[in-house]
């Protein structure tokens, strides 16, 4: 297959971690890439180090928390590369918060702007075009943290639970159109975000291992998948625990770093 005829994937947050691993996996499969990051210079340098020319890969600078910025990047992709076959809204942030601290309300607002409004804005430029074409995949990256609330993680858990609910709504809206909505819930993946965690992370995966399983789930059009499956089983068991038991189980668990705490 020629590069021009290859399918196209649009990925946000592609400068590191899960996003970069997904870009690598799709490139291995021969796909064309539309990669988005705030740090576009670093992303461009990384893409060039892979030997990808402009026919294989284009880099777009955007901040998903800025609706105009990410919508513009999507529109540029449509103009320069065409309608993607897969759009992966991967960009996200994770910061601890304490509701008793006034400054942390701004942290919560920023988390929702990035993880939720930013996800919807990532999909926006492509929904009508995909529906008209009658095919496509819209992929929301949530988290196993969406399953139950964790102390100190109020902004992150709430935002990822909202990703799950939003994608479910969108899936219903696009039912019968040929456009599938895929919700992926990573467990613990070894990325710059998780390396700051100060608690045990069971079933920790490499980004490449996550990308391999995610690539298969997206290709199959799976509506909802926790990766790895072991974490999915743990999440289901936690969901079934009565609240008093769950609360006791988490008593004393270290909280996620608040903004400005720990490593940056």
N, C-alpha and C positions, 0 to 999 in steps of 0.2 A: 504494500500500500504506500502511495506517495505521501509525503508530509502534508500536502495541501488537502488530501482526502481523509486524513486522520481525524478521529473525533477530538473534541475540544473540552477541556475541563478548566473551570474558573475557581481559584482557591484563594481565600483571604487568610491573612496571618501566615503567609508562606515563607517568612524569613527565618523561622526556627521551629523546633519541636515537631508537633504533629503535622502542621501545614507543610513544612519542608519535606518530611518523610512521605506525605501523600503525593507531593509534586514528583519526588523521585520515583515512587511506585508507578504513577501514571506514565511518566516518561519511559520507564522500562517496558511498559506495555505498548509503546508507540504513539501515545496520545500527544496532541498539541496542548500547550500550557498557557493559561492566562493567570499570572501570579500577582497577588496584591499584598502590599505591606506598607506600613508607615516608613520603615527604613528601606526605601526602594533602592538606594545605592548599594547597601549590603546584599540585598536580594539579587540585584543585577550582577554583582561580582560573583556571587555563588552560582548563578545560572551560567555565566560565562565559563566558570571553572569546570562546569559539566560539559562544555563544548556545544551548548545549545545555541543555535543561531536564531535570528528573528522569525524565521518560518516555524521553528519548533516552539519557541517560547517568547512571550512578551511580558514585560513587567509594568505594573501600574502602581503609582503612588496614591495611597488613600488612607484615611483614618476612618474606620467603620463607625466610630462615635460621632463623626461629622456626616450627617445624612447626605448633604450636598456632595461631599467628597467621594463617598463610596458609590452613590448613584452615578456620578460623572464617570467614575472608573468603569462601571458596568456598561454605560453607554459607549465609551471608547472601545471597549472590547467588542461590542456588537458591530461597530463601524469598521474596526480594523481586522477582526478575526471571525466575525459571524456569531451565530447563536450557539452557546455552549451546549454540549450534551449533558454535562454534569456541572452543577454549581455547588461548591462546598463552603458554607458559611462557618469557617473554623476560628476566625479571630475572636479572642476573648481575654478577659482579665480575671484575676482571682486575688482579692485582698481581704484580710480579716477586718471585722468591724465590731464596735461596741456601741449599742444604741444610746448608752449614757453619755457618750462623747459627741458633742454637737458637730465637730468636724467630720465625723464618720457618716453623717447623713449625706454629705457631698460625695463621699466614697461610694455610698449605695447608689446615688443618682448616676455617677460615672459608670458603675458596673452595669446598671440597667441600660444606659445609653449605648454601651459597647456590646454587651452580651445579648440584648433583646432588640432594641430599636435598630442597632447595627446589623443584626441578622436579617430582620425584615427588609431593611434598606438594601442589603446585599442581594436578596432575591428579587426585589422590585423591578429592576430593569429587564428581567428575563421572563417573568411570569407570562405576560401576554404573548410574547414571541414564541415561547415553548408551547403554550396552549394552542396557538394558531398552527404551529407545526405538527402538533399532536404527539409530542414525545419530549422526554427530558427527565432529569433527576435533580431535585432540590434537596440538599443534604444539610441538616442542622446538627452541629456538634454540641450536644448537651454534656452531661456528666452523670456518673453514678451518684454524685452529691445531690442530684435532683430527687432521689428516692425518699430521703428523710433529712430533716434539718439537723445540722451539727452546731454545737456551741461555738460562737465566734465566727461562724461562716454564714451569717444571716444574709448578706448581700449575694454571695456566690450561690448558695443553695437555692435561694428564692429565684435568682435569675435563671438558673439552669432548670428548675422546675417549670418556669415560665417558657423556656425553650421547648420543653416536651409538650406542654399544653398548646403553644402556638403552632408547632408543627402538626399536631393532631388536628387542629382547626383547619390549617391549610390543606392537609391531606383530604379532608372532607370536601373542601371547596373545589379541589381539583379532580375529584373522583369522576372517572369517565372521560377525562380529557386526554389521557395518555401520558400526563405528567405525574411522576411519582414523587412523593415526599418521603425521605428516609431520615429517621432520627437515630443518631448514634450516641451512646452513652459510654465514653471511656471510663475505665477504672483508673488506677494509678499508672501514669506513663512518665518515664524518666525525661522530663523537660526542664527548662529553666524555671518554670512556675513551681513544679512539684519539689524541686531541690531545696526550696526554702521551707518546706514543711518540717515541723518539729515533732512529728508523731510517726508511728510505724505505718508503712504503706504495703499492705499485703498484695500479692500477685502483681508486683511492679513489672511493667513491660517496657521494652525499648520502643522508641517511636517507629522503627521499621517493622517490628512485629505487629504493632497496632495497625499501621498502614496496610499491611498485607491482609489482615482480617477485614478492615474497613473497605478495601478495594473490592473484595468478594461480596460483602453485604450490599454495597452500593450497586454493583453490577447485577445482583439478583433482585434489586428493587425492594429489599427488605424494609418493612415499614418502621421497625423498632428493634434495636439490637444493643445489648450491653456487651462490651468487649473489655476483658476476656470473659468467657462464659462463667468461670468460677466466681468472678465478682458479681455477675448477674444473679447467681444462686444465693450468694451472701446478701445481696440487696433485697431479694424476695423474702428471705428469712427475717431480715431487719424490719421490713414493712409489716410483717405479721406479728411482731412483738407488741404486746400491750404497752401503752405509753409509760407506766411506772417502771416496767422492766427495761425498756429502752433508755429511759432517763438515768436509771441506776448504772446501766452498762457504760454510759458515756461520762459518768461523774468523774471529774479529775482529768479528763482527756485534755492534752495541751491544745490551746486554741491557735488558729492561724495567725501569723504576724499581721498586725495592723499596719497601715501605711506609715512608713518611716521607721518601723521596728525591724530588727534583724538585718539580713542581707538585702541589698537593693539590686 
